[in-house]
């Protein structure tokens, strides 16, 4: 079952895709573990065979859904950071916008509420598709901004992986009661800025 979030080799369909919309609605209603191929087909108004023509199994369908949903978060974060002046400011903005959007994403929140054990491997053992997308995007931004003097020395891929690791903790703990007034996104901004500052 934990493989359900791991397989991302199937290309996600564009927004408005009836099958992905149906899968999303099922996951929001009952969670990943209780979603079935039959439920998705019924909600989409298609036969199971129609669904099988696009996706070989439920795992592939859910992987496509997660890739599309969380890929949109990465793309929106990239767009929100375009106006920042320096490489460091852009990378901080990408990290903060992406992390805060992911923490507020209804699908991600449902995973945390109903199926948190499915996320555990991506915290302790391996990177998922969303994490790889985020690291690739951050690496590209760091490479584009190399030489502007705003980021400390270091391999862009290593710095990007470090940022993802920092942001991951903030995303997973964003809803926790910290016992004191705390804006996690302000703190994440400070953490990433300090991590990158020369």
C-alpha positions as CSV (number, residue, x, y, z in Angstrom):
1,X,0.0,0.0,0.0
2,X,2.8,2.4,0.7
3,X,3.8,2.1,-2.9
4,X,0.7,4.1,-3.8
5,X,2.5,7.4,-3.4
6,X,5.8,6.3,-4.8
7,X,5.1,5.7,-8.5
8,X,5.2,8.9,-10.5
9,X,6.4,7.6,-13.9
10,X,2.9,8.1,-15.4
11,X,2.3,11.5,-16.8
12,X,-0.4,13.5,-15.1
13,X,-3.3,14.8,-17.1
14,X,-4.1,18.5,-17.4
15,X,-6.5,20.3,-15.0
16,X,-10.1,19.4,-15.6
17,X,-9.4,15.8,-16.4
18,X,-12.5,13.8,-15.3
19,X,-10.5,10.8,-14.1
20,X,-8.1,12.8,-12.0
21,X,-11.0,14.9,-10.7
22,X,-12.8,11.8,-9.7
23,X,-9.8,10.3,-8.0
24,X,-9.2,13.6,-6.1
25,X,-12.8,13.6,-5.0
26,X,-12.6,10.0,-3.7
27,X,-9.4,10.7,-1.8
28,X,-10.9,13.8,-0.2
29,X,-14.0,11.8,0.7
30,X,-12.5,8.7,2.2
31,X,-8.7,8.9,2.0
32,X,-6.1,7.0,0.0
33,X,-6.4,3.6,1.6
34,X,-10.2,3.4,1.2
35,X,-10.3,4.7,-2.4
36,X,-10.9,2.0,-5.0
37,X,-10.7,1.8,-8.8
38,X,-14.4,1.1,-8.9
39,X,-15.2,4.1,-6.8
40,X,-13.1,6.4,-9.1
41,X,-14.7,4.9,-12.2
42,X,-18.2,5.3,-10.8
43,X,-17.6,8.9,-9.7
44,X,-16.1,9.7,-13.2
45,X,-19.1,8.1,-14.9
46,X,-16.9,5.6,-16.8
47,X,-16.4,1.9,-16.8
48,X,-13.5,0.3,-15.0
49,X,-12.1,-0.7,-18.5
50,X,-12.0,2.9,-19.5
51,X,-10.0,3.7,-16.4
52,X,-7.7,0.8,-17.1
53,X,-7.0,2.1,-20.6
54,X,-5.5,5.2,-19.0
55,X,-3.9,3.8,-15.9
56,X,-2.8,0.2,-15.4
57,X,-3.8,0.2,-11.7
58,X,-5.0,2.4,-8.8
59,X,-1.4,3.1,-7.8
60,X,-0.6,4.6,-11.1
61,X,-3.8,6.7,-11.0
62,X,-3.0,8.0,-7.5
63,X,0.6,8.7,-8.5
64,X,-0.6,10.8,-11.5
65,X,-3.0,12.6,-9.2
66,X,-0.3,13.4,-6.7
67,X,2.2,14.4,-9.4
68,X,-0.3,16.8,-10.9
69,X,-1.6,18.3,-7.6
70,X,1.8,18.8,-6.0
71,X,3.5,19.8,-9.3
72,X,1.0,22.7,-9.5
73,X,2.2,23.8,-6.0
74,X,5.8,23.9,-7.3
75,X,4.8,25.8,-10.4
76,X,2.8,28.4,-8.4
77,X,5.7,28.9,-6.0
78,X,8.1,29.5,-8.9
79,X,5.7,32.1,-10.3
80,X,5.3,33.8,-7.0
81,X,9.1,34.3,-6.7
82,X,9.8,35.8,-10.2
83,X,9.8,39.4,-9.1
84,X,12.4,38.9,-6.3
85,X,15.7,40.7,-7.0
86,X,18.4,38.3,-6.0
87,X,18.9,34.6,-6.3
88,X,18.7,34.1,-2.5
89,X,15.4,36.1,-2.3
90,X,13.9,34.1,-5.2
91,X,14.9,30.8,-3.6
92,X,13.5,31.8,-0.2
93,X,10.3,32.9,-1.8
94,X,10.0,29.6,-3.7
95,X,10.6,27.6,-0.5
96,X,8.1,29.6,1.6
97,X,5.4,29.9,-1.0
98,X,5.7,26.2,-1.9
99,X,5.8,25.0,1.7
100,X,2.8,27.1,2.8
101,X,0.7,26.2,-0.2
102,X,1.5,22.5,0.3
103,X,0.5,22.7,4.0
104,X,-2.8,24.3,3.0
105,X,-3.5,21.9,0.1
106,X,-6.7,20.0,0.8
107,X,-5.3,16.7,-0.7
108,X,-2.2,16.9,1.4
109,X,-4.2,17.8,4.5
110,X,-6.4,14.8,3.9
111,X,-3.3,12.5,3.6
112,X,-2.1,13.9,6.9
113,X,-5.5,13.4,8.6
114,X,-6.5,9.9,7.3
115,X,-3.3,8.2,5.9
116,X,-0.3,9.8,7.6
117,X,1.6,6.4,7.6
118,X,1.7,6.7,3.8
119,X,3.9,9.8,4.1
120,X,6.3,8.3,6.6
121,X,8.6,6.8,4.0
122,X,9.0,10.2,2.4
123,X,10.1,11.6,5.7
124,X,12.5,8.9,6.8
125,X,13.6,6.7,3.8
126,X,13.3,8.2,0.3
127,X,12.2,11.2,-1.8
128,X,8.9,11.2,-3.5
129,X,8.0,12.9,-6.8
130,X,7.0,16.2,-5.2
131,X,10.3,16.3,-3.3
132,X,12.3,15.6,-6.4
133,X,10.3,18.3,-8.3
134,X,11.0,20.8,-5.6
135,X,14.7,20.0,-5.4
136,X,15.1,20.2,-9.2
137,X,13.3,23.5,-9.3
138,X,15.4,24.9,-6.5
139,X,18.6,23.6,-8.1
140,X,17.7,25.3,-11.4
141,X,17.0,28.6,-9.7
142,X,20.3,28.4,-7.8
143,X,22.2,27.6,-11.0
144,X,20.5,30.5,-12.8
145,X,21.5,32.9,-10.0
146,X,25.0,31.7,-9.6
147,X,27.4,34.6,-9.4
148,X,25.1,37.3,-8.1
149,X,26.8,37.1,-4.7
150,X,23.7,36.5,-2.7
151,X,24.2,32.8,-2.1
152,X,27.1,31.0,-0.3
153,X,29.4,28.7,-2.1
154,X,28.1,25.1,-2.5
155,X,26.8,22.8,-5.1
156,X,23.3,23.9,-6.1
157,X,21.9,20.4,-5.9
158,X,23.2,20.1,-2.3
159,X,21.9,23.5,-1.3
160,X,18.5,22.6,-2.9
161,X,18.3,19.3,-1.0
162,X,19.1,21.1,2.2
163,X,16.3,23.6,1.6
164,X,13.9,20.8,0.9
165,X,14.9,19.1,4.1
166,X,14.3,22.3,6.1
167,X,11.0,23.0,4.4
168,X,9.7,19.4,4.9
169,X,9.8,19.9,8.7
170,X,7.8,23.1,8.5
171,X,5.2,21.6,6.2
172,X,4.6,18.5,8.4
173,X,4.5,20.6,11.6
174,X,2.6,23.6,10.3
175,X,-0.6,22.7,12.1
176,X,1.0,21.7,15.4
177,X,0.4,23.8,18.5
178,X,3.8,25.2,19.3
179,X,2.8,26.7,22.7
180,X,3.7,30.2,21.6
181,X,2.6,32.6,18.9
182,X,4.5,31.5,15.8
183,X,4.2,32.1,12.1
184,X,5.9,29.1,10.6
185,X,6.3,30.7,7.2
186,X,8.2,33.7,8.7
187,X,10.4,31.3,10.5
188,X,11.0,29.2,7.4
189,X,11.9,32.3,5.5
190,X,14.5,33.2,8.1
191,X,15.8,29.7,8.2
192,X,16.3,29.4,4.5
193,X,17.7,32.9,4.2
194,X,20.2,32.1,6.9
195,X,21.1,28.8,5.3
196,X,21.9,30.4,2.0
197,X,23.5,33.7,3.1
198,X,27.2,34.0,2.3
